[in-house]
């Protein structure tokens, strides 16, 4: 987008992050998220939820938790969709330490 002179906004970035995440391309979603930050755009809780869910589904749990921490540091409100998705994936992956940590956040 940037190479074609198009200035993407938050909506375009989140839409692309969502598409990458849903298609198993979590690393591409993470890179695009970082590009969004480089463009001085501030991601909202939906952007974080989309990225974190995609990372955890691809067994990139520690990276997902780093973004969860970053989201909470920015005082963005998390939501039930994020917690449900994370808890399901943690339990599916038998990552109980992450599941217990998530319970402590709630």
C-alpha positions as CSV (number, residue, x, y, z in Angstrom):
1,X,0.0,0.0,0.0
2,X,2.7,2.4,1.1
3,X,4.7,1.7,-2.0
4,X,1.8,2.8,-4.2
5,X,1.4,6.1,-2.4
6,X,-1.8,5.0,-0.5
7,X,-1.9,6.2,3.1
8,X,-3.8,3.4,4.9
9,X,-5.8,4.3,7.9
10,X,-6.5,2.1,11.0
11,X,-9.5,0.4,9.3
12,X,-7.4,-0.8,6.4
13,X,-4.7,-2.1,8.7
14,X,-7.1,-3.9,11.0
15,X,-8.9,-5.4,8.0
16,X,-5.6,-6.7,6.6
17,X,-4.4,-8.0,10.0
18,X,-7.7,-9.8,10.4
19,X,-7.3,-11.4,6.9
20,X,-3.8,-12.5,7.6
21,X,-4.7,-13.9,11.1
22,X,-7.7,-15.8,9.8
23,X,-5.6,-17.4,7.0
24,X,-2.9,-18.7,9.3
25,X,-0.4,-15.9,8.5
26,X,0.1,-14.7,12.0
27,X,3.7,-13.6,11.4
28,X,2.6,-11.4,8.5
29,X,-0.2,-10.0,10.7
30,X,2.4,-9.2,13.4
31,X,4.6,-7.5,10.8
32,X,1.7,-5.4,9.5
33,X,0.8,-4.5,13.0
34,X,4.3,-3.2,13.6
35,X,4.1,-1.2,10.3
36,X,0.9,0.3,11.6
37,X,2.8,1.6,14.6
38,X,5.6,2.9,12.4
39,X,2.9,4.9,10.5
40,X,2.0,6.6,13.8
41,X,-1.4,4.9,13.9
42,X,-2.7,3.8,17.3
43,X,-4.2,0.4,17.3
44,X,-7.5,-0.1,19.2
45,X,-8.5,-3.1,21.3
46,X,-10.0,-4.7,18.1
47,X,-6.7,-4.6,16.4
48,X,-4.9,-6.1,19.3
49,X,-7.6,-8.8,19.8
50,X,-7.3,-9.8,16.1
51,X,-3.5,-10.0,16.2
52,X,-3.3,-11.8,19.6
53,X,-5.9,-14.4,18.6
54,X,-4.1,-15.1,15.3
55,X,-0.8,-15.5,17.1
56,X,-2.1,-17.9,19.7
57,X,-3.9,-20.0,17.1
58,X,-0.6,-20.5,15.4
59,X,1.0,-21.6,18.7
60,X,2.9,-18.3,19.1
61,X,1.5,-18.0,22.6
62,X,4.4,-16.1,24.1
63,X,4.3,-13.4,21.4
64,X,0.5,-13.2,21.8
65,X,1.0,-12.6,25.5
66,X,3.5,-9.9,24.9
67,X,1.0,-8.1,22.8
68,X,-1.7,-8.7,25.5
69,X,0.6,-7.1,28.0
70,X,1.3,-4.1,25.6
71,X,-2.5,-3.7,25.1
72,X,-3.1,-3.6,28.8
73,X,-0.2,-1.2,29.4
74,X,-1.9,1.2,26.9
75,X,-5.0,0.9,29.1
76,X,-7.1,-0.4,26.2
77,X,-10.1,-2.3,27.4
78,X,-10.0,-6.0,26.6
79,X,-13.2,-7.9,25.8
80,X,-14.9,-11.2,26.3
81,X,-14.1,-12.3,22.7
82,X,-10.4,-12.0,23.4
83,X,-10.5,-13.8,26.8
84,X,-12.7,-16.6,25.4
85,X,-10.5,-17.1,22.4
86,X,-7.3,-17.1,24.4
87,X,-8.7,-19.4,27.1
88,X,-9.9,-21.9,24.5
89,X,-6.6,-21.9,22.7
90,X,-4.6,-22.2,25.9
91,X,-6.6,-25.2,27.0
92,X,-6.5,-26.8,23.6
93,X,-2.7,-26.5,23.6
94,X,-2.5,-27.6,27.2
95,X,-0.8,-24.4,28.1
96,X,-2.2,-24.3,31.6
97,X,0.3,-21.7,33.0
98,X,-1.0,-19.2,30.4
99,X,-4.6,-20.1,31.2
100,X,-4.0,-19.5,34.9
101,X,-2.3,-16.2,34.2
102,X,-5.3,-15.1,32.1
103,X,-7.7,-16.0,34.9
104,X,-5.7,-13.7,37.2
105,X,-6.2,-10.8,34.7
106,X,-9.9,-11.2,34.7
